[in-house]
């Protein structure tokens, strides 16, 4: 069983138009995900699987919803005992530890706000987050560098009162021991005060163009992931969904928690450390019989380097991708080697899935973002706020309405920053796309990344996709550099990481330029090519084109 029908009119619609026009969410005014989803499953079907967890040391645990309720109640009592209550912010750095899920549910049950973060943060990053969000407590994994950084950061930020570690460690409360002491009967009455507009999560964006922003997400946002999980990720009742994401990123909320449990699907978690190994990933898919799988395009790029015929992937029903635009060549090779198409989705930390290829209602067009979610009225606008014509590039915007389910509630305690993206009745995403005659949307690039050359507006994604089809290219980024002759305004530049077996040369530059000319409009080819060992990226793995531009400017 699942809870989809309780919180939506989820059904099989006739076609995409029927789905878009008639899908509805039912968001109770006093909704709280921990009480109304987790505890409700524990009441109705206590032995239903919630999490299948394993690590790279062959440890394995299976948690039922009864387990999640019991442990989250004990954890909530522990948090209350150290003075954490409604509205308090708690930094949660738990990687893929199973404590992440019970911690988030425990905080939700007492009305506290979880701030998921990655273990890769350095001391200055942690201080920044603690100060900006007024963090009261930290819960983290037992890693030497991380724990040292947490303690040093906490000493600099007066609001931080408590540091908690998964296991016994000097300077920290012992999460396991302290939780075990607690009663499994929740000792607070917050359940009677719950509201769908209460804040459950606060994410810091990955900051590809500036300092991270604090994205505030309410309880009603969690129900928006019914569309994400049921209609894009194709999660199924009693299935096992695997999204390859660390819990510090918003993609974990998309694929490792809310929508999956609403669909009745268990969540698969592979808690690995160190370098990502595609073979380990494929072996786990085979062993645990994953039914639905989602990973960023980078992971699919690694996968196709392996002999996929050695792995039994027959349990998989659907494959999906998000996080960056999917190059058509990667799609082609995965489909050829596995028989599975890849369904693409697009959104932001601030939203649930905005556009996607919803498999029940549309065909895949490789490279397309798909069509809009029924939660959103999507409009492409020009710089003056006017709708663009079909086929023309515009900024992706969502018309705001009340209540607006599945979208952030603004930037935390920063109405001025919120007003820079929410104005004139729209939320402005900062991403550019165009829409074709059949209603499919095609990603062009971030607004800041558009290149203006000889009167043309050139988006980086199309040129990057063309280059990725060439076997010499492992990774690439397209940016604009000033034309030294002042004729074209900007020149298209390709910064390229070469695949094994290839070496930089003038001959290869010419070959790559000619390849782009044949693959896309000739005026888009990179007139400047630089070969590098690696591309600058955020800690979430997104390419920082802004850093490439800054380095070029300084040179």
RAWOHU-V99232 format. One record per residue. N is the residue number from 1. PHI is phi as a letter, one per 20 degrees, with the letter a starting at -180 (999 if undefined). OMEGA is omega in whole degrees, 0 to 359 (* if undefined). Layout:
# RAWOHU-V99232
{{N,PHI,OMEGA} {N,PHI,OMEGA}}
This chain:
# RAWOHU-V99232
{{1,999,175} {2,b,185} {3,d,183} {4,g,185} {5,f,179} {6,f,187} {7,d,178} {8,a,172} {9,e,183} {10,g,182} {11,a,172} {12,e,180} {13,e,185} {14,f,183} {15,b,183} {16,f,182} {17,f,178} {18,f,178} {19,f,184} {20,f,186} {21,e,190} {22,c,176} {23,f,179} {24,c,170} {25,e,173} {26,d,185} {27,d,178} {28,f,181} {29,f,184} {30,d,185} {31,f,173} {32,b,188} {33,g,184} {34,f,180} {35,f,192} {36,e,176} {37,d,183} {38,f,183} {39,f,179} {40,f,173} {41,f,180} {42,f,178} {43,f,188} {44,e,185} {45,b,190} {46,g,183} {47,e,178} {48,f,180} {49,f,175} {50,d,183} {51,c,167} {52,d,187} {53,d,172} {54,b,177} {55,c,183} {56,e,173} {57,d,177} {58,m,170} {59,e,183} {60,b,174} {61,b,175} {62,d,181} {63,d,172} {64,e,177} {65,f,175} {66,f,177} {67,f,182} {68,f,178} {69,f,183} {70,f,183} {71,f,180} {72,f,176} {73,f,178} {74,f,180} {75,f,177} {76,f,178} {77,f,177} {78,f,179} {79,f,178} {80,f,183} {81,f,179} {82,d,171} {83,n,177} {84,e,182} {85,b,185} {86,g,177} {87,n,178} {88,f,180} {89,d,184} {90,c,178} {91,f,185} {92,d,183} {93,c,189} {94,c,179} {95,l,179} {96,d,176} {97,f,182} {98,f,177} {99,f,181} {100,g,186} {101,f,179} {102,f,176} {103,f,180} {104,f,180} {105,f,178} {106,f,179} {107,f,178} {108,f,183} {109,f,179} {110,d,176} {111,m,177} {112,e,185} {113,d,178} {114,e,174} {115,d,179} {116,f,180} {117,b,181} {118,e,179} {119,f,182} {120,e,180} {121,f,174} {122,e,185} {123,g,182} {124,f,178} {125,f,181} {126,f,177} {127,g,180} {128,g,181} {129,f,179} {130,f,183} {131,f,183} {132,f,186} {133,d,182} {134,l,187} {135,f,181} {136,d,182} {137,b,177} {138,c,172} {139,c,185} {140,b,176} {141,f,183} {142,e,175} {143,c,188} {144,g,184} {145,f,180} {146,f,183} {147,f,177} {148,f,178} {149,f,179} {150,f,181} {151,f,179} {152,f,179} {153,f,182} {154,f,180} {155,f,182} {156,e,186} {157,c,186} {158,f,183} {159,f,184} {160,f,183} {161,d,188} {162,b,173} {163,d,185} {164,c,177} {165,c,183} {166,g,180} {167,c,183} {168,f,180} {169,b,180} {170,g,178} {171,n,183} {172,c,165} {173,f,182} {174,e,183} {175,g,185} {176,f,183} {177,f,183} {178,f,179} {179,f,182} {180,f,180} {181,f,191} {182,f,173} {183,f,176} {184,e,172} {185,d,184} {186,f,187} {187,d,175} {188,b,184} {189,d,183} {190,f,181} {191,g,182} {192,f,182} {193,d,190} {194,f,181} {195,b,178} {196,f,180} {197,e,175} {198,f,179} {199,e,178} {200,d,184} {201,c,172} {202,c,180} {203,d,168} {204,e,179} {205,f,187} {206,f,170} {207,m,178} {208,f,183} {209,c,181} {210,a,180} {211,f,180} {212,g,177} {213,d,182} {214,e,183} {215,e,184} {216,e,184} {217,c,184} {218,e,178} {219,g,182} {220,f,175} {221,g,184} {222,f,180} {223,f,175} {224,f,180} {225,f,168} {226,f,178} {227,f,180} {228,g,189} {229,e,185} {230,f,191} {231,d,175} {232,d,181} {233,f,177} {234,l,178} {235,f,186} {236,c,179} {237,g,181} {238,m,172} {239,e,178} {240,c,185} {241,e,181} {242,c,169} {243,d,182} {244,e,179} {245,b,173} {246,f,187} {247,f,178} {248,f,184} {249,d,182} {250,f,179} {251,f,176} {252,f,176} {253,f,177} {254,f,192} {255,c,184} {256,c,183} {257,a,198} {258,f,184} {259,f,182} {260,f,180} {261,f,176} {262,f,179} {263,f,183} {264,n,181} {265,e,171} {266,f,180} {267,d,175} {268,e,181} {269,c,175} {270,d,185} {271,e,181} {272,d,180} {273,c,180} {274,n,187} {275,f,176} {276,f,179} {277,d,182} {278,g,182} {279,f,178} {280,f,178} {281,g,182} {282,f,178} {283,f,179} {284,f,175} {285,g,180} {286,f,185} {287,f,187} {288,e,177} {289,l,178} {290,f,181} {291,e,178} {292,c,189} {293,c,179} {294,c,180} {295,b,177} {296,f,180} {297,g,180} {298,g,180} {299,f,177} {300,f,177} {301,f,177} {302,f,183} {303,f,185} {304,f,175} {305,f,180} {306,e,173} {307,e,186} {308,f,179} {309,f,180} {310,f,186} {311,d,178} {312,e,181} {313,d,187} {314,f,180} {315,f,183} {316,f,177} {317,d,182} {318,b,173} {319,d,181} {320,c,176} {321,b,175} {322,a,178} {323,o,173} {324,b,182} {325,f,182} {326,e,176} {327,f,182} {328,g,181} {329,f,178} {330,f,177} {331,g,183} {332,f,183} {333,f,177} {334,f,181} {335,f,180} {336,f,187} {337,e,182} {338,d,185} {339,n,182} {340,e,168} {341,f,176} {342,d,181} {343,e,186} {344,e,175} {345,c,182} {346,c,175} {347,a,182} {348,c,171} {349,g,184} {350,f,187} {351,c,161} {352,e,180} {353,f,183} {354,e,176} {355,c,179} {356,a,168} {357,e,180} {358,e,196} {359,g,182} {360,f,193} {361,c,180} {362,b,175} {363,e,176} {364,f,167} {365,c,187} {366,g,181} {367,n,180} {368,e,174} {369,f,184} {370,n,183} {371,c,186} {372,f,171} {373,f,178} {374,f,177} {375,f,190} {376,c,166} {377,e,185} {378,e,179} {379,c,174} {380,e,185} {381,d,175} {382,e,184} {383,f,178} {384,e,179} {385,n,180} {386,e,176} {387,f,179} {388,e,177} {389,f,177} {390,g,180} {391,n,178} {392,e,180} {393,e,176} {394,b,178} {395,f,177} {396,f,181} {397,c,178} {398,d,178} {399,f,182} {400,e,176} {401,b,186} {402,c,354} {403,f,179} {404,d,180} {405,e,174} {406,m,180} {407,c,185} {408,f,184} {409,e,182} {410,o,176} {411,e,191} {412,g,176} {413,l,182} {414,b,181} {415,f,180} {416,f,178} {417,f,178} {418,g,182} {419,f,178} {420,f,179} {421,c,177} {422,d,180} {423,b,180} {424,l,175} {425,n,182} {426,c,164} {427,e,183} {428,e,187} {429,f,181} {430,n,177} {431,d,181} {432,d,179} {433,b,168} {434,c,182} {435,d,182} {436,e,186} {437,f,179} {438,d,177} {439,n,176} {440,e,179} {441,e,183} {442,c,183} {443,f,179} {444,d,180} {445,q,173} {446,f,182} {447,g,181} {448,f,185} {449,e,183} {450,f,182} {451,d,179} {452,d,185} {453,c,178} {454,l,179} {455,n,178} {456,e,171} {457,d,187} {458,d,176} {459,e,185} {460,f,189} {461,f,183} {462,f,179} {463,f,177} {464,f,179} {465,f,178} {466,f,180} {467,f,182} {468,f,177} {469,f,181} {470,e,184} {471,f,181} {472,f,188} {473,d,174} {474,e,177} {475,b,177} {476,b,175} {477,c,179} {478,d,178} {479,c,176} {480,d,174} {481,c,181} {482,f,176} {483,f,183} {484,f,179} {485,e,177} {486,m,183} {487,e,187} {488,e,185} {489,n,176} {490,c,171} {491,d,176} {492,f,179} {493,d,174} {494,d,173} {495,d,195} {496,c,167} {497,d,184} {498,e,174} {499,f,179} {500,g,178} {501,n,180} {502,d,179} {503,c,180} {504,f,177} {505,a,176} {506,f,179} {507,f,180} {508,f,177} {509,g,180} {510,f,180} {511,f,179} {512,f,178} {513,f,179} {514,f,178} {515,f,179} {516,f,180} {517,g,181} {518,e,187} {519,e,181} {520,c,181} {521,g,186} {522,g,183} {523,f,183} {524,e,186} {525,f,181} {526,f,178} {527,f,177} {528,c,180} {529,c,176} {530,c,177} {531,e,182} {532,c,178} {533,f,178} {534,b,178} {535,e,175} {536,f,183} {537,c,171} {538,f,178} {539,f,174} {540,e,175} {541,n,179} {542,e,182} {543,f,179} {544,e,177} {545,f,179} {546,f,179} {547,f,176} {548,f,179} {549,f,180} {550,f,179} {551,f,178} {552,f,181} {553,f,180} {554,f,179} {555,f,*}}
